[in-house]
Amino acid sequence: MLALLGVFASIGCKGSLEGTPDASWQDTDARVMPLPGMLGGVLARSRSAGAVANGEVRAAFGSGSEESCSAVADIAPCVVIRCGAPQATHPSAGTIMVAGAAAPVALVPDAGGNYPPYTSETGALFAPGARLSVSAAGDDVPAFSISTIAPSVVTVTQPALGASLVVDRTVDLSFGWTGAMSGNVRIELSVGGAAAREALVCVATATEGHVGMPPSGLAMLPAGSGRYEVRVETDDTIGAGTWTVTFTAALVGLSATGGIAEGALSVL
């Protein structure tokens, strides 16, 4: 389970509009979190629902890359994650190129090894079923190339989703969906903001069609506001020298009414 969750501790877009990132969250809508050690990853995430069509690509290597996170409880099929302030510098893999998206993508690290994200605001980042490939020129992390097939979208049938979701920690919560027949469905409830947050992240294979969030996991979330996200993702992992690198293609799901399956969260 940690292998599925550790490379990317991410949350849906943070903004006043669906699919619109909010800078006050320091781009926490796709926080990349390699576990401690020589792990890293590239995340390509796309959204497409009505007037919402955008996406982003992010990369990070080493521990505490865009925020310092740790798993504090493993409650299958979920993990509770606690995150704090990001580290200032990180290992670099050199320039990273992504092919197969709607437009070619290049991520260039700064002097501290941080990768400013690539964002697409005028259309979906990739089409379902597209073959996406990533190649890195190499630096602290050796050169690598990796690819995956983009997933198909899922429609969340349970619970009813909209621009906001209210969760009572004393009441059982289950998610159900239809659609994608490959990959994993990843659900995150995240409470907090840029300085600190806690999240419950649950993963199930897309064909399962549902996942229950354990009451003991919900109970570990603090009361407060945050964000929720439901997405389907496919990935591949390779070795690059002594590093392990994962490339994930994620497609944010749809609500039963055709909206984006992410938004504001209120935990009671």
N, C-alpha and C positions, 0 to 999 in steps of 0.2 A: 504493500500500500504506500509506504513512504516513497518508493521509487516513482510512483505515479504522481505524488504530490510535491516532492521536494524540489524539483527543478524550478517550478513556477508557483509561487504563492501569489496568486493574482486575483484581482477583483474587477467587476464590471466598471464601465465608464463612470466617472464621478462628475456629474454636471447637472445644471438646472434643466437641461433638455436631455431626452433619451439619446444616448450615443454621443454626447458632447463631453469630452474630458474637462475637468476642472483643475486649474493650476494650484488651487489651494490644497489639493491632495498630493501635490508633487508627482503628478502622473501616476498615481497608485492604481490606475485602471489596468495595468499589466505589470505589476511589480514582479521582477524576475528574482527568484530566490534560490540560487544553488545552495545545497546543503554544505556544511563545513567540509573542506577538503578540496581536491582537484576536480571539481565538477563545474559545469557551465551549461548554458543553453541559449537558444534562439527561439523566440516566440513570434509567430505571425498570427494575428487575430483579425477577423473580419466580421462586419455587421451589415445586414441588409434586410430592411423591413420598412416598406412604404417610403416615407421621406428620409428615413435614416439609412445611410449607406456610407460607411467609412471603415477604417481599420488602421492598424499600426504594426510595426515590427520592432522588436526590442531584443537586446542581447546583453548578457552579463556572465562573468566568470569569477570563480572563487566565492568565498562565503561573504554574506552581508552585502550583496552587490548593490541593489537599489534600496534595500532596507535590511536591517539585521533581524532575521527571523529564526525562530526555533520551534520545533514541534514539542508541545508540553504534554500532550496526551494522544495516544493512539487508540481510538474507539471504533473498531471496524464497523462499517466501511469508511470511517471518517477520521480526520486528524484535527486536533485543536492546535492552532498556530498563534504564537505571540510575536509581534514585530515591534522594533524600535527604530531609532535613527540610523540612517545609512552610513556606511564607511566612506571615506573620502577617495581612496584609490583602490584599484582592482587590477588584476592581470588583464592583458589585452591579447586578442587573437588577430590583431591587425584589421584591415578593412574586410568587411563581411558583405558579400553580394548575395542577393536572393533573386532567383529566376522562377518564372512561372506565374507570378502575380500579375495583376492588371497592368502594372508598369514595373520596369526594373527597379530594384531597391539596392541602395548602398548605405551601409552603416560604417561610419568612420569614428574611431575612438579619439577622445581628447587625451591630453597629456597625462591624465590620471587614470586612464584605462576605462573611463566611463563612455558608454555608447549613447549619444543623443538619439532618441527614437525617431523612426521614420513614420510619418502619419499621412494617411490618405483621407481627405475630407470631401472629395467629390464623387466617390463611388466605392463599392465594396473592394476590399483588398484583393480577393481572389474569388474564383468561381468554385462551387462545390465540385469535387472530383478532379480538380486541377492537380497536376504534378508539380510540387514546389521543391526547389533545390536550393541549398545553401552552401556557399564555399567561403572559406576564410583564408586570407593570405598568410597568416601565422605571425606570431611574435612570442610573448611569454607562453601562450598556448600554441602548440604546433599547428600548421596548416591542416585543414580538414575539409571534407565535402560530405554532405548528407542530404537525403531527400525523403519526402513523404507525400502521400496522396491526401489532398484536402478532404475533410469530411462533408457529409450532407447535413442539412439543418435538422434540428429536432423541434417539435412543438410541444410546449409544456401544457399538459391537460389538468394537472393538479399540483399545487393549489391555484386558485385564480390569481393571475399576476397582472400588474399594471405598472404605473410609474412609481408606485411605492408598495412595500410589503410590510405588514405588521406581524411580528412573531411573539407569541406568548411562550415563554420558556417552560411553563407548566403544562403545556398541551402538546401532544405528539404531533410531529410535522413530517409529512411524506411528500415527495415529488414524483409525479408520473409524467411520461412523455411518449410521443410517437414520432416516427420518422427514421432517422439514421439507423442503418443496420451494421455499421462498423464503427470502431473507435470507442471512446469512453465519454460518458456524460459527467461533467464536473459541476458541482453546485457549491457556491461559497456564500456564507453569511459573514460579513465583516463589520465590526463595531469599532469606531475610533476614527482617527485622522492621520495627518502627516507625521506627528510626533510619536504616536503609539497606537497600535490597534491589536485586536484579537479576532481570530476568525475560526469558524468551523467549516472545514472543507470536506465534502463527501464525493466519492467517485464510484461509478458503476459502469459496467459495459453497456453500450447503447442498446443491445438486444434485450437486456433485462427489463427495460421499460419503466422502472421505478426504483426508488431508493428511500429508505426511512432514515431520518436524522435522529440518532440516539438521544433520548431524553437526558442522559448524563452528559452528553456533549453540548446540548443546548444550554444546560444548567451552568456550564463553564463560561458562557458568554456573559459579559457585563450588560446591564441595562443601558440603553443609549441608542444613538443613531449611527447609521453607517450606510453600507451598500450591499446589494445582493446581485448575484449573477448566476445564470445557467448557461452552459456552453457544451458543445461536443467537440472533442479533439482527437486527432491522430498524431502519432509521433514516431520517431526512430532515434536510436542511440548508437553512437560509435565511440571507439577509442581514438584519442589523438595523443600519442606519446603516453604519458602517465595521466592524462586527463580523460574524463568521460563527458561527452557532449551530447545533449539531447536537442533535437529540433521538433517543435510542436506547432501544428497548424490547428487553430481553434476558430470555431464559428459560433458566435453567440446565438442562442436559441430564440424561438418566437413564443409569445404568449398565445393562448387560445384565441384571442381577438386579433392576432396578427401583428402585435407590437413586439418590441425588443424585450427579451427576458432578462432584463437587468434594470436596476433603479434604486431608489432610496429605500433604506431599511430602518425600521424602528423595532427594537427589542425591548419587550416589557418584562 
